[in-house]
């Protein structure tokens, strides 16, 4: 449903706000407010959005822009006065058309239900999928039913908010002294998110962002805002480091063990466990000798000291050229005496038009005062950072140039990205050979350019190709014998992503050990969330949940939690307290995941990526379109599960067949 306007009718700010607003978004808003299609037809149609650009003026003539803005002011004023919306609940067909026009490209009809859900509109009968998947359990919560959530980052906060909404008691066990997860821990210079702020936020807790792409500090502030606005903080036990979780078949409950800062171990019992530990929490160092022998300052980007590192006038070496390096290098280059970057292989980086750009105060006011404008703006962003790129990831077996790309679309991306890097280098084209990857675009995570190439052209910055062999007192040595002296070494070498949930020990039915079942780093889960023999254990941001072609992690976490709440509701409505995903359902899903990956870019030979484990299997990325995963998680089917415990009898024995409802 469309929110009612606030009672503040002082519209003096509105003219300035609308003058700075995004034109395609305003056009969609006008269709809702007036019921007139003309705002998305003829001369009012925007040009196609290019890359990650917001296309704020829509490529429209000044006259058309002026007309849209003037009419938007009038209609928003009228809406603020009387709350009237001429087209409060458009059809899916019209919503898809509006989205297509706003982006300047055709959006498939399949996205109608997802668009409706993202706009928070009421469901309509023609939807193929119910967008309002059950958030609150449809049956009463069993007496005493409770949950333990591990981690107070994005996943843990999302789970807590939805459990509380459903009336399910919970506690959160967090190993740090404060909440925020990865955004509390990553405080290196330049640390920021490469997903737009208005997309990198919960649908149930929007925020007035100061930058289009928020920095680490603001995201941590946002997550604290979520914890306070949803009354989550009182239920967080800080400095509780979870070592293991064990399922007790006698009681059909979980026991979670955690050790506090004083070294005291405490046990927590619960009917369900939610793992919100994430993937980017275990810093990864290269396998080299002498790490502790360096006499200067040596620091991993993910463990940046709270007091900082003295960089001014010093010789600094940055090891790595991934996402964190691309942020920290431009941020510190002008402070240091010299900066040496060691890269093993080049990375593709895309233009980042709104990097470090502030959201004007007037636009902040519009986003806050007109929820439908905010929702449409967020929705447009979701496509540019969503399934728009999916076709570029599919391998064309007949493609003539598999050494450089995987299909014609992918090849166009390669040409465009190469041209962009050339333009950034200016008269330093001698660096081009070191900056153009020999693998197809998107083969590794596509990075957002923070001024990487321009920074490498600075007189005090040098790029060295190679790998570190060992560290000594005064610097480090590469595998080819090159010696590099340093006062400071910054390890921008990423994380151990593929060993999900490590080092926690998870014990299930008949003493199943999760890491044994996963054979170490070969993690699998149904919908990235559930594993057979671990009843009522839910893994958020689990294996194969990260979308390598885009999407907001927060949106994916919300879909997982929505699915979990749907499952709980159906459990309770059918007198079930505990269920376990069926082995055949789990195997069939993961077979489809692997089969799809065989035809996608991340199995392409000739490159390494953290998306793959030691066995060569893709364990990080989800191979489906985002709309497909959205549909998969819309509603749980109890027939995919076996009953483990009835509400009325905790000792009810499990059955191998699916629950019959």
N, C-alpha and C positions, 0 to 999 in steps of 0.2 A: 504494500500500500504506500501511497505517496504521503510523506509527512506533512502535517499542518504547519503553516508559518508561525514564527515566533510572534509574541504580542508586541514587540518593539516595532513601531511603524515609522521610526525616524529613517527616512530613505535618502538622506543627504549624501551618504557614501556611495549610493548605488550607481550613479552615473560613472564615477571613476572606476568602480569595480568592473562594470560591464565593458568599458573601453579597453580594459586590459585582459578581458576574458578570452578563452579559446573559442574561435568562431564556429567550428564544426559542433562543438558541445552546445553552444548557444542555439544553433539551428535545431538540434534534437530537442532541447528544452522547449523551444517555441512550438514544435509540433504537439507536445504534450499540453502546453498551456492554452493553445488556441484551437487545437483540433484541425489545423490547416496543414495539408501536405505540401503546400507551395514552398515551404522553407527548406525542403529537401529535393526540389525539382528545378529543372531548367538552369537559369543563371545562378541559382543559389547553391548548386552542387559544388562542394570543395574539390580541389585537386587531390591526387593520391598522396597520402602521407609517405614520406621518404625515410626509410631506416627507422631510427629511434626518435626522430624529430616529432614534436607535438603538432606541427603544422598550424600554429596559432592563428594565422590570418586566413587559413583555408585556401590560399592562392587566389582569393577572390578580389575583384576590383574594389577600389576605395569606396565607390558608390554603393555597391552591394554590401560591403562590410558595414558602412554607416547605417544603411537601412536595417540590417539585422540587429545591430546594437541598439538603435533607437527603439525598435519594436520590443526588444528584450527588456529594456528598462520599463516601458509601459506595462508589459504583461507581468513582469515580476512584481511591480508595484501593486497591480490589481490583485495578484495572488496573495501578496502579503496582507492586503486589506480584507479580502473575503474568503481566501482559501480555495477558490474555485479553480478546478483543472478540467478543461474541456475534454481531454482524452486521457482519463486517469488510468486506463488499463488496456493499452493497444493489443492487437493480436500478435501472435508470434511472427506472423508473416511481415507485419509492418515493423516490428522491432528489428528483425533481421535486415529489412530494407533500410531503416534509419541508420543502423550500424554500418551497413555497406556504404551508404552515401557519406557518412561522417568520416570514413577512412579512405574513400575513393577506390575501393576494391570490393569484389563480390564475396560476401560471407555466406557459407552454405546454410541452408534452411535448418540443418541439424542443430545449429547453435541457438535456436529460438528459445528453448526452455532454459538454457544456461544464462542467456541474456536477461530473460525475465527474472530469474533468481537473483542475478547480480544487481538488478535494478530494484529489488525488494518489492516487486509487484505481486498482486494476488494471482494465484494459479488459475489457469483457464483449461477448459475441458479438452482442447485440442493438443495439449502438451503430451508428447510421447513419454516424457519422464516427469514425475511430480517434482517440481523444483523445491517444494517445501518439505523435503524429506524429514521424517520425524526427528525433531530436536529434543523434545521432552518425552520420556518413556510413556508408552500408552497404557501400561499397567502400573499399579501402585508399587513403589519401591519396597522390597522386603524389609521387614524390621531389622535394624542393625546392619544392613548392607552398607559397606564402606569401601573406600579405595585408597591405595597408596600411589602417589605420583612421584616419579624419580626425576628431579630436575625442575628448576624454576626459570627456564628459558622460555622461548616462544611456544614450544610444544606443551610444556607443563602448564603454562598460564592458560592456554586455549582449553586444555582438558579441564582445568579447575573451573573456569567460567561456565562451561557447559554442564559439568557435573553438579555444580551448585544450583544452576537453573533448574535442573531436574530433581533437586532435593536429595542428592546423594552425598553423604558425608565423605570427606577426603582429608588427607594431609599431604604436603609436598616435602620431600627430603631433598635438600640442596647442599652440595658440598662446599660452595663458596659462602662468604659472609654477606653476600647481597645477591639479588636476582638479576636476570638479564642474559645468562648463558654466554654465548659467543660474543655478544655485544658488550658484556661487562669485561670479558677477558682480552679482547683485541683493541688495544689503545695506542697502537703505533701511529706515528705521524701520517696523516692522510687517510686513516681508516674510515671507510664509508661503505654504504650499500650501493650496488650497481643495478638495483631495481628501484623504480620510482617510488618515492615516499608514500604517495597516495594509494599505491598498489601494495606496498610493503606494510600493511596494517590490517588489523582484524576488521571484519565487516561489522562486528558488534561494538567496536571501540575506535571510532574515527578520531582524528587528531588534527590540530592546526599546525601543519609542518612549516618550518621556517625555510627549508631548502627543498628543491625538487628531488634531489638525491641526498638523503640525510647522512650525516656523519655518525660515527659510532656513539658519541656522547648523546646526541639527540635521540637515537634509537633506544639507548639504555634508559633515557628519561621517559620515552614513550612507554616502554615496558613497565616501568615503575608506575606510570599513570594508569595503565591497564590494571595492575595489581591493586591499586588503591580504589579506582572507580568500581571495580568488581568485587571489592572486599576480599581479596585473596590473601593479602599479606599476613593476617592473623593465623593462617593455617600453614604457613611455611616454617619448617624447622631448618634453620641455617646451620652451616658447618656440620652437616651430617653426610659423611661419605659412604655411600652404599657399596657393600662388598658382595652381597649375594641375595637372591630371592628364591625361596623353596616352596613348592606346592605340596601341601599335606593331604594325601588321599583319604585320611581318616576323617578330616574335618572339611575337606574341599575348600580350604582357605590357603592363602599365601602368607608366608612369614618373610619379612624383609629385614635384613640386618644392616645397620649403619653405625659408623664410628664417628664420634664427635671430636672437636678440636682438643679435648682433654684426653683422648685416647679411650674413652668409655664406649663400649658397644651396647647398642639398644636394639630391641626387636619390635617390629610393628606388624600386626596381623591385619589382614584385609581380605575381602572377597574378590577384589580385582586389583591388578597392578597395571599402571600406565608408565611405560618408559618414555621419558622426554629428554633423554640425554643427548640427542643430536648426533651429528657425525663430525663436526669441525671442533672437536674439543681435545684432541690428543696431538700436540705438536710433533711433527716428523722431522728428524735430523738426518742428514745423509750418513751412510755407513762409512765413516772415516776414522782414522786414528788420531789421537792427540787432541780431542775436543776440549779437554780441560787444561791443556798446556798453554793456551794463549794468555799472554800477560795483560792484554788490554780488555776492553769491554766486549763481551760476546753475548748476544741476546737474540732470541727467536721473536719474530713479530707477534706471535700469539701470547708471549709472556713479557710484554714490554713493561719495564718497571714503572710503578706509580709515580716515582720521582723523576722519571725520564732518563735519558742517556745524553751525556754531554757530546755534542756533535760539532759545535762551532770550531772552525780552524783545524779540524782533525782529518786524517786519512781514513776513509770509511770504505769497507767492502760489503756489498750486498750480494749474497749468494741466492740465486733464483731470479726468475723473471715471470712468475705467475701473477695472480690477482693481487696479492699483498705487495709484491715488489713493484707492480705498476702503480700502486698508490703511494708507497713510501718513498720511492726514488724521486719523483717530481717534487714531493713535499720537502725533502731535505737537501736537494742539490745545491741550492743557493746558500746553505748554512755552512757546508763543509769545505775543507781545503781541497780535497780530491775525493772523487766517488768512482769506484770501480764496480761494475756490474758483471757477475759471472753467470752466463746462461748456458744451459746444455743444448737447448733448441729454441728457435724463435717461436713466438706466439702470435696468433691473429688477434687484432684489437680493432674495435669498431668506433666510429665517431660518437662523441658523447656531448651533444649540443648543450645540455643544461647542467653540465658538471659545475658544481660550486655556485650555481645560480640560485639567488634568493627568490622565494615566492613573495611577490609584492604584497604589502599589507592589504591593498584593495582586493586582490584576488583571494587572500585568506578570508576576508570578510564575506565574499560571495560564496565561497565553498562552505563556510560555516552557516550562513543564513539561508542558503537555497540547497537543501539536501539533494534534490533531483539533478541539479547542475553537478554536484560532487560525484554522484553515482555515474552519470554519463561520462564525466571526465575520467574517472577511474576505469570504466568499462573500455573506453577507447585505448587507454594505456595497456590494458590487459591483452589486446589483440597484437599490438606491436611487440609485446614481450610474451607472446603466447604461441598459438598454433600457426601464426603467419609463416614461420620458418620451417614448418614440419616437412614440407615437400623437398626442401633443400637437403634433407638428411637421408633420403631414400636412395639406395644404390641402384643405378641403372646398369644392368649387366652388359648392355650393348654400348655403353659409353666409351668413346674412343680414347679418352685421356684419363684413365684411372690413377695415373701417377700424380695428377695435380688436383683432381676433383672427382666427384662421384656421379654427377648428372649435369644437365645443361644449366639448371637454376643455380646449383652449387658453383658452377664455373663462373657464372655472372657475379656471384658474391665474391669469388676470388679476385676477379678483375677489379671490382669496385673497391675492395679492401686494399688491394695492391696500389691502386691509384691514390687512395687516401694516404697511405704511408709515404708514398713518393712526395705528395704535396706537403706533408708535415716535415720532411727532411730538408726542404729548401735546397741550399747549395751543398748539402752534405750527402749527395746521392751515393757517395762511396760506402755509406752504411747500409744501403738497400739490401745487398746480398746477405747481410747478417740479420736482417729483420723480416725477410719474407720466408715463411715456413714452406717446407717441401711436402706438407700433407694438406688435405682438403680443409677448407673452412668448416668450423664446428666439430672437427675431429677431436679437439680438446675444447674445454670450456672457452667460448668466445668472450674475450675480455673487453671491458669498456675503457677507452683511451683517456687517461688523465693527463695527457701531455707527454707520454712516454717517449715517442720518437723525437719530439722537440727537445726534451731534456737530454737525450743522448748526444745531441749536437753541441751541447755546452762545452766550453774549453776545459773545464775541470772534471768532466765526466768521460769515462772510457768504458767500452763494452768488450768483454773477453769471452770467447767461446771455449767451453771446456767444463770439466767436472773436478771437484775438490777431491784430492787424494788423502791429504793429511793436514793437520793444523800444527803449527809450531809456535814458539814463544812470541815471535815478531809478526806473524801473519799466517799464510797458508800456501800450500803447494798443490798444483793441479796435476792431473794424471799424466800430462805430457812433460812434467818437470818444471813448468813455469812457477817462479816464486813471486808472490805478491805480498808486500808488506802492508800492515794495517795498524791503526790505533783502535778501530772499532770494527767488529764483524757482526753484520745483521743477517741472520738466517731466515730468509723468506722462502722456506722450503716446504710450506704447506702442512698437511695433517695426515694422520693415519685414518683414512676415511673408510677403508674396506673392512676393517675389523669391527663390525657393528657391535655395540654394547660392551665391548671389552673395556676394562678387565673384569667387569661384574660376572659372577657365576650364577646362571639361571638353571634351576633344577625343576623338572616337570614330572609328569606321570611316570611311574616305574623308574624313577631316578634318571630319566632322560636329561642329558646335559646339552644345553643349547649350543655351546660352541663346538661340542663334538658332533651334534647333528648338522651343524653348518660346516664341518670340516675346516675350522679356523676362519678363513676369510671368505668362505663361499656362502654368504648369508642369502636366505630366501624367505619370503613371507607372502601370504595371501593378501593382496591389495597393499603390500608393504607393511602389513599391520599384524597379522596373526600367523602362528606356527602350530602345527599339530602337536599334541601332547603337552601343551602349555595352556590349560584352560583359563579363560578370563585374563590373559596376559596380552596387552596391547602395546605394540611398538610404533610410536609416532616417528616420522622421518626415518622409516626403516629402509630395508633394501629395496632398490628399484622404485624410489619415490621422487627423486630429484629429476625435474624435466630439463634435459640438456639443451632443449631448443627455446627455453624461456619459461614464463610463468613465475608467479610469486610463491616462495616457499610457504608463506603464511596461508595463502589460498589452499595449497595442497594439505597443509596440516588441518585446516578447517574442514576439508572434505573427509579426511580420515576420522576426525572426531565426530563429525556428523554421522558417519557410518557406524561408529561405535555406539553412539546414542540410539540409533535406530535398532541396532542389535539388542542393546539392553532393554529397550522398550518392548520388543517382541519376546524376549526372555521372560520378563516380568508378567506380561500379559498371558503367558502360557505356563505360569507356575514353575519357571526354571530359574535357578540361582547361578548356574555355572554351565558353560558350554565350551566345546572344543571344536575347532575347524576340522572338517573331514580331510583325511589324507589325500583322497582322490581329487577333491576340489583344489587343494593346495598344489598338488602335482600338475593338474591340468592348467592352472593359472600360470605357474612358473614355466611350464613347457611353452605356453604361448608367448610369455615374455622373452624367452631365449630364441624362439623361432622368429619373432619380429626383429630382434636385435641382429640376427644373421643377415637381414637385408638392409641394415642401417649403418651409419657412418662409424659408430664406435667400435665396430669389429674390423674396420679397415686396417690393413697391414701397413707397416712402415712407420708407426708412431706409437708412443707410449702415452697413457692417460690414467689419471687416478680413478677413472670410471671403471677400470677393469681390475680384477684381483690377480693373485699370483698364478692362477690357472687359466687366465685369459678370458674369463667370463665377465660380462658387464654386470656389475652388482649395484651400481649407484644410480644409473639413469633409468627412467621409466620410458618404455618404447612406444607408448600409446599417445594418441592425440590427447590434449588436456580435456577436450569435451568427452572423449571416451572414458577417461578416468572419472570424470564428473558423473557420468551416467552409471558407471560401475558402483560408485559409492553413494548413490542416491537413496538406496534402501536395502537393508539386509534381508537375506532369505534364510530362515531357520533351517530349511532343508539342506543348507551347506554345512550344517553343524551337527554334532552328536551331543545329546544331553549328558551332562556329568553329574549335576546335582539339582534336585527339585527344591523349591523354596520350603516345602513342608517336610522334607526329609533330606538333610545334608548328606546322608550316607547312601543316597540313591546311586546305584552303579551305572557306569557309562555304557552306552550301546554303540556299535559300530555304524549303524544306519543313521541317516539324517533324521532330525526332529520332524515329526509329522504334525502339521498344524492345519 
